[in-house]
Amino acid sequence: MEVTLIAVVGVASVVAVAAFSQRLGLAAPLSLVVVGIALSFVPGVPVVEVEPEWVLAGVLPPLLYSSAVNMPAQDFRRDIKAIGGLAVLLVAVSTLSAGWLVHLLMPDIGWPAAFALGAVVSPTDAVAATSVGRKLGLPSRLLTLLEGEGLVNDASALVLLRSAVAAMAGAVSLWGVAGDFVFSVVIAVAVGLVVGVVNVRVRALLNDTVLNTAISFVVPFVAYVPAEEFDASGVLAVVVTGVVTGHQSPRLLRAQDRLGEAMNWRTLAFLLESAIFLLMGLGLKTLVDEVHAHENGLGAGRVILYGLAVTALVIVVRMVFVVPLVAMLRRDERRAAAAKPMMERWQERLDTFDLAERFGPRKRARIEHRVRRTSADIDFRLTETLGWQGGVVLAWSGMRGAITVAAAQTLPEDTPYRAQLILIAFVVAVTTLLLQGLSLPAVIRTVRIPGDDPRRLHTEYGQLITEMSAAAHDYLDAAVADGSVAPELADHVRADSLIRPANADPDADADKQPPAPDHDALVAERAQYLRLRLQVISAEREALLAARTHGTYSSRALSGAQHVLDLEEARLQQLGDRFED
């Protein structure tokens, strides 16, 4: 009964704090940490202890999966260098820097334990940063960098932590760590690809939203467990599985299954994220008491000062690291500008040169696809730039989170000054969350970073809708031409289609719309009407997926059009199910 009461009160508290935070304009994770810290010192509040393995193996996989599913694979591919730099190289630099400082402050703990703590405090948590950034209109590319970093850097940090813990028990060479990292990444990516493809293929066989969502809840663990059994990164396997699933789902899964799954996953992710930040705050009193019990000449006050010193170091390291990162992105922009005239010439040659005379259909399609995608990548780098304002926001978005505290608690029991190391990790996590998280809105407003250009997005969306509508009209014209669909029914479907060209004249469609049939005729034709509407939506979706493959449009335009299609398709599928019943 006590566990049930704690769970009920916990969920109610999470919802109340989140609702209150929205009114104040604060990120819910920040408020939950503050509330948790305050409650930890209130007499009578029960101590809720959660094993760190439950957080790392039970909470982290579904949280990463829910974020990875919504990460556009196109954006991830385009910024893979920057994301890799932040998630791998910056993690390694932060681990070495923090480990050096901790060993300087506490030489008795030894180098392996110092680097273990460095690995613990190196990964960032993008939840607070992205929640603030979306409210304040950060550009999509900057949000992609923050989300991509948050998805991958946990894997890098946990691999380094594992190597540091192994070094406590014996000798570990630098080449051994590098080899383990490469092995962990390769195996994890392979497992993630296989699980992601199988996941979508299997769920495509089901026609039940509840069953589909139920399977999706275990997918993160299906990827995590085998990767860990192979001594690879289960976290990275989960991320790859999520990206593959999100990329393949629009092609293979029903719209109502994806909409239902998305809503359930949003609820689950909200509860898990909120609970973990609340528990993070609640753990402060317990950590302080444990330090007092195992003081060893190093009291809580001194440990907190050490934690603040490590916090300052990781913040400075990130700021210094972002400078060459932004310079690299600006260099890529200059290279893209230089390459654009050449790609335009290639495009002109493709438009005027008959490839069918020299190449087969498959090779011709590959050449056209490669040219179009390269041109789209160049346009992306030229239109979605990341200037010094973006660099400032990126540098100040290095908040650590509850995963840092949970990872610290996995240190072996015989680690020297273990309680003090855990408290240092807690200080780093809480200080970065509150200091950077609360000041991030002011930083964003001060640098006046420009968001996505609304006129460009509107133009892109209109062009995409025009392409999709053209595909729908071509499908209907072909169906009427081969006699499989009556012209009256085709006109009826054309008039009712939700997607239309941006410059369409609504009065023209109204003139073409046939008179409404009587009730008996409508009932008789309903099945054929619904089937044709779904076929038209399928044609529109194929045009959307083709545009996504070529990378011609931004992910925001693609996701907006896909959402509109999903809503209409789900409505028609529900009508069809009722009609069959």
C-alpha angles and dihedrals in degrees: 000000000000092000091050091050092049091050093050093046090045094054092045091050092049093052093045094049092046092050091047091048091054090056091050093045092240129137108256095228091060093051092046092053091050092047091047092051091049093048092049090068095045110106114243097024105131118243109243110202119189121187109245090229088062089057097045097040101026107034106024097058096056092043092052092043093052090052096042093053089061095045109105107235089214093059092043091053094048094052098035092120094054093041090048091050093051096040100041114016096038090047090053093047092047091048093052094043096047091043091053092050094046091050090049091052096039108025093168094071095067131229099281093055091044092053090045089059089044089056090048095055096039103081120079128218112228097193097092094039096050093043090055093040095054092051092051096044103250113182116268094243093057091049089051091053092050094046094044091050091049091050097051107029094070088063092050093047095047092050090052090046090052091051092048092050090049089052089058089065098041147340118310121184127215090242089051091055091048091048092049090050094051092045091048093051096046095048093043093051091048093050091046093051093049095046092045094052094043091046094057094041094051095045090049087068092062124083097191123093094204093053091045093053092045091056092047090059092064097040095089090056093044086060097038101050101052092043090053090047088057089051089248130125109286089186093059091046089056092050093050090047091052095049092048092047093049091048096048100037098082090056099047112020127073117255095238090050091053094045093049092046092049093053093048092047092049090055093046093046091049092053094045095046093046094046093050093051091046091050089047090061093042090058097064097086091048092051093050091049091050091052090051090050092050099031098147089183092307112101129198094257093056092044090053090053089051089051091052090050091052089047092054091048097052090047092052092045090054093048092051092046094051092059096070090036092059089044089055091051091049089050089053089052091053091048090049091051090050092048096047097083090051092051090048089055090050090050091051090050091052091049094050101031119079103229091183090075094060107023138044122246096264096048091043090053091049092051093048092046093050094049093047094047093047090050090049091050090052092050089049092055091047098046103034098050126169111217131179091288090060090047091055092050092045091051092050095047097079098118117158121214148192092299088069091057093044092049090050090054090058090068110119116269091241093057109127111254090359095163091051092049091052091050090050089053090049092051091050092049096046096041094050091044095051101032098044097027096053094042097043094088090054091048091051092050093045096053090041094217110197116240127214113311104254093202092052091048091048091050092047092049092049092051091048092050089050091054092048092048091049089054090050093049091047090053092051093046091051091048091052092045094054092046097242092118129041114240091235092055091046090052090048091052091044091054093047096046112122095210116066136161114281091241096043118138108231091201090058091056090047090055091051095047110106122230114281110266121235120264097264093050091047091053091049094050098038097097092049091045094052092045092052092046090054091047090052090050088050090055090049090049092052089054089049092050091047090053089048091051092053092045092226096141135044120261090246092059091045095048092047093053091043091053091053091050092047093053093050094043092048091051092050092045090053091049089050092050091051091047091053090048 
